[in-house]
Amino acid sequence: MRTTVRLTVKQHRFGVVGFGLVLLSFAAAAAVFAAYLAGLDIGACENNASAACAAISQQLSEVNEPVSLLRAASLPIAVLAGVFVGVPIVAAEIERTTAVLPWTLGRSRIRWFLPRVLVLALVVAALGSVLGLALDSLQQSLTPTIPITSNLAVYEARGWLVPVRALVGFGAGVFAGAVLGRSLPGLLAGLVIGAVLVVVVIPVGAAWNAAFQTDVTGDRGALQLGLALRDLSSGQIVSYEEGESIMSPDDPAFSGRFQEVRLGVPGSSSELVVGREIALHSLEVLILIGTATLVVDRRRPY
């Protein structure tokens, strides 16, 4: 197994090293921003309007744009890295006609295929995890008084979802490379497949969150989804439209009967929210790799 690991990494070192350096560079940038923000003592200024806190707010606004760009770019880069590493596993072998020997003379194509997939999947997951944890540390520096395990702010762009989505890209690349047998078409197809599979989970997760939303007023780590009114006479939560149909907002008694509340998912449900999306992405990866395994076992080696 050690020989397989060494040869696999060596054979695919261009993609592993190239995109490994890219992902680690993003992680390093996130860590630098996290260290800078940690030195600003943001937590002491949450309810403070002093001149020192105004200066800290100005410093925050100066780094807001690069931090936002870093977060926005991290997800597509992680998916791209996965696709780029995954496609050549089969496609490059077919293009170079080196698949003929192991596929025709070897005892099992699957025994040739799966160890390589496993080794490179672990590499992609490890690199993605470094980036995801660095983005978590960045978020912790921005909200130092909220434990990261109870903070759903921008959860889609950090944490364990980063390596899992990199693996979705990897699975899409492996599948596209196995089916098409060519690197460039495989890369293009893998990017499309990976992007679609990542994007389709987002509205599913949003629907889940909306189905389990509750009053999260005062929960600073909650995922806020909207505003509503609590009818103080009955304790029920109603929409603004329902509240206005009961009593005109111009009525002086309106503010005495209705209290504005924030609806969303509590920060304490962070593991459940993230875990559901990880489970969906993991299923996608298993389906992609399983289908690619069947393709490799049946297709011609050219």
RATAJO-V116333 format. One record per helix or strand. SS is the DSSP state (H for helix, E for strand). FROM is the first residue (numbers start at 1). LEN is the number of residues. If there is no record, write none. Layout:
# RATAJO-V116333
ss: {SS | SS}
from: {FROM | FROM}
len: {LEN | LEN}
This chain:
# RATAJO-V116333
ss: {H | H | H | H | H | H | H | H | H | H | E | E | E | H | H | E | H}
from: {2 | 13 | 42 | 51 | 99 | 109 | 148 | 155 | 160 | 183 | 214 | 223 | 237 | 240 | 254 | 258 | 267}
len: {10 | 26 | 4 | 45 | 7 | 34 | 3 | 3 | 21 | 29 | 2 | 9 | 2 | 7 | 4 | 8 | 32}
